[in-house]
Amino acid sequence: MNANTFVDQFARKISQMGLATPAILLLEAHKPVAFLGSQLALIAQPTLEFFLPRPLIQHTVDLLADADQIERLIVTLEHGSGVGEKR
């Protein structure tokens, strides 16, 4: 699975749960420290693998490490949830 497919699936899942607006808020607020979060996830990966599949962890680490992917996720969430559209 490539990065764009993962971002689209992740955004779809967040939107289906009705959490697009809080997710956008948190992503925007934590953009400056997202890279640190990716590094922490790498450190915690052996423990996380008890609870989550390895590909999910790796894709999440890749997402957090790349500011462009985070921005793409935010834009996808905004577009899919109607956030920011004029009524």
C-alpha positions in Angstrom: 0.0 0.0 0.0 1.4 3.4 -0.9 1.3 6.5 1.2 -1.5 8.2 -0.7 -3.7 5.1 -0.3 -3.0 4.9 3.4 -3.8 8.6 3.9 -7.1 8.2 2.0 -8.1 5.1 4.0 -7.2 6.7 7.2 -9.1 9.9 6.4 -12.2 7.8 5.4 -12.1 5.9 8.6 -11.8 9.1 10.7 -14.7 10.7 8.8 -16.9 7.6 9.2 -16.4 7.8 13.0 -17.5 11.4 12.9 -14.1 12.6 14.2 -12.9 14.7 11.2 -13.1 18.1 13.0 -11.3 17.0 16.2 -8.7 15.2 14.1 -8.1 18.3 12.0 -7.7 20.4 15.1 -5.2 18.0 16.7 -3.2 17.5 13.5 -2.9 21.3 13.0 -1.9 21.8 16.6 0.7 19.0 16.6 2.2 19.5 13.2 5.4 21.0 14.7 6.1 17.9 16.9 4.7 15.2 14.6 8.2 14.1 13.6 9.0 13.5 17.3 5.9 11.5 17.6 7.1 9.3 14.6 10.4 8.7 16.4 8.6 7.8 19.6 6.5 5.3 17.7 9.6 3.8 16.3 11.1 3.4 19.8 7.8 1.9 21.0 7.3 -0.3 17.9 8.3 -3.6 19.6 5.6 -3.0 22.3 3.1 -1.7 19.8 3.4 -4.8 17.7 1.6 -6.8 20.5 -1.5 -4.7 19.9 -1.3 -3.4 16.3 -0.2 -5.0 13.0 3.3 -4.0 11.8 2.2 -2.4 8.5 -0.2 -0.1 10.3 2.6 1.0 12.7 5.0 1.6 9.8 2.5 3.5 7.7 1.6 5.7 10.7 5.3 6.4 11.4 5.8 7.3 7.8 2.8 9.6 7.9 3.9 11.4 11.0 7.5 11.8 9.7 6.4 13.6 6.5 4.9 17.0 6.9 3.5 16.8 3.3 1.5 13.7 4.2 0.1 15.3 7.3 -1.0 18.3 5.2 -2.6 15.9 2.7 -4.5 14.1 5.5 -5.8 17.5 6.8 -6.9 18.6 3.3 -8.5 15.2 2.7 -10.4 15.4 6.0 -11.5 18.9 5.3 -12.7 18.0 1.8 -14.5 14.8 2.9 -16.2 16.3 6.0 -17.2 19.6 4.5 -15.1 21.5 7.1 -14.2 25.0 5.8 -16.9 25.1 3.2 -19.2 28.1 3.0 -22.8 27.5 3.4 
